[in-house]
């Protein structure tokens, strides 16, 4: 991983505090943020195992297709997470099966949020 890692909590907060996507605007990222995040995720995937065991409970999520509003709804589905800071529920376990991007208007926001 790089020394100038993306401040992930701040990126999470930007996603959860932003109403831009609801108003038809994208969440803005710098090129440096995206490059660093991509490098970090690439390194993590290279070092990690290709198969892991996950104990229940876990939420399994199917195709997102860039539907950022659906992703946000999934992450906020438990009423107790509403009103809390983004990092308060990151301990919950999810399995995302693929098809994260390609059809919706917010593909970049979806993949960035999943990577963060």
C-alpha positions in Angstrom: 0.0 0.0 0.0 1.1 3.5 -0.6 2.2 5.9 2.1 -0.4 8.5 1.3 -3.3 6.2 1.7 -6.8 7.5 1.1 -8.4 8.7 4.3 -11.2 6.1 4.0 -13.4 7.3 6.9 -13.5 10.7 5.3 -14.4 9.2 1.9 -17.2 7.2 3.6 -18.5 10.3 5.3 -18.5 12.1 2.0 -20.7 9.4 0.6 -23.1 9.2 3.4 -23.3 12.9 4.0 -23.7 13.7 0.3 -27.1 14.3 -1.3 -25.5 15.2 -4.7 -26.4 11.9 -6.3 -30.0 12.4 -5.3 -30.0 15.7 -7.1 -28.5 14.2 -10.3 -24.9 15.2 -9.5 -22.0 12.9 -9.0 -19.8 12.8 -5.9 -16.5 14.4 -6.8 -13.1 12.7 -6.4 -9.6 13.8 -7.1 -7.4 11.9 -9.5 -5.0 11.3 -6.6 -7.8 9.8 -4.5 -8.9 7.4 -7.2 -5.3 6.4 -8.1 -4.4 5.8 -4.4 -7.6 3.9 -3.7 -7.1 1.7 -6.9 -3.5 1.0 -5.9 -4.4 0.1 -2.3 -7.3 -2.2 -3.4 -5.1 -3.9 -6.1 -2.4 -4.6 -3.5 -4.9 -5.9 -1.0 -6.4 -8.3 -3.6 -2.9 -9.5 -4.7 -1.9 -10.3 -1.1 -5.1 -11.8 0.0 -6.5 -15.3 -0.5 -8.8 -16.0 -3.5 -11.3 -17.7 -1.2 -12.2 -16.9 2.3 -14.7 -18.3 4.9 -17.1 -15.9 6.4 -19.2 -16.7 9.5 -22.9 -15.8 9.6 -24.6 -13.4 9.9 -23.8 -12.0 6.5 -25.8 -10.0 4.0 -25.5 -11.3 0.4 -26.0 -8.6 -2.3 -26.6 -9.4 -6.0 -26.1 -7.1 -9.1 -25.8 -3.4 -8.4 -25.3 -2.2 -12.0 -24.2 1.2 -10.9 -27.5 1.8 -9.0 -26.0 3.9 -6.2 -29.3 4.6 -4.5 -29.9 0.8 -4.2 -26.5 0.4 -2.7 -27.1 3.1 -0.2 -30.5 1.6 0.7 -28.8 -1.8 1.3 -26.2 -0.3 3.5 -28.8 1.7 5.5 -31.4 -1.1 5.7 -31.1 -1.5 9.4 -33.0 1.3 11.1 -30.4 1.5 13.8 -27.7 2.7 11.4 -29.7 5.8 10.4 -28.3 8.9 12.1 -25.0 7.3 12.9 -21.6 8.1 11.4 -20.6 6.1 8.4 -17.9 4.2 10.3 -20.4 3.0 12.9 -21.7 0.1 10.8 -18.6 -0.9 8.8 -18.3 -4.0 11.0 -21.3 -5.6 9.4 -20.5 -8.3 6.9 -21.5 -8.2 3.2 -20.8 -10.4 0.2 -21.2 -8.6 -3.1 -21.6 -11.1 -5.9 -20.5 -8.9 -8.8 -21.9 -6.7 -11.6 -21.1 -3.6 -9.6 -21.0 -1.2 -12.5 -22.0 -0.7 -16.2 -25.7 0.2 -16.5 -26.5 2.8 -13.8 -25.6 6.5 -13.8 -23.4 6.2 -10.7 -21.1 3.3 -11.5 -18.0 5.2 -10.2 -19.7 6.0 -6.9 -20.7 2.4 -6.4 -17.3 0.9 -7.0 -15.6 3.6 -4.9 -17.9 3.0 -2.0 -17.4 -0.7 -2.2 -13.6 -0.3 -2.3 -13.5 2.2 0.6 
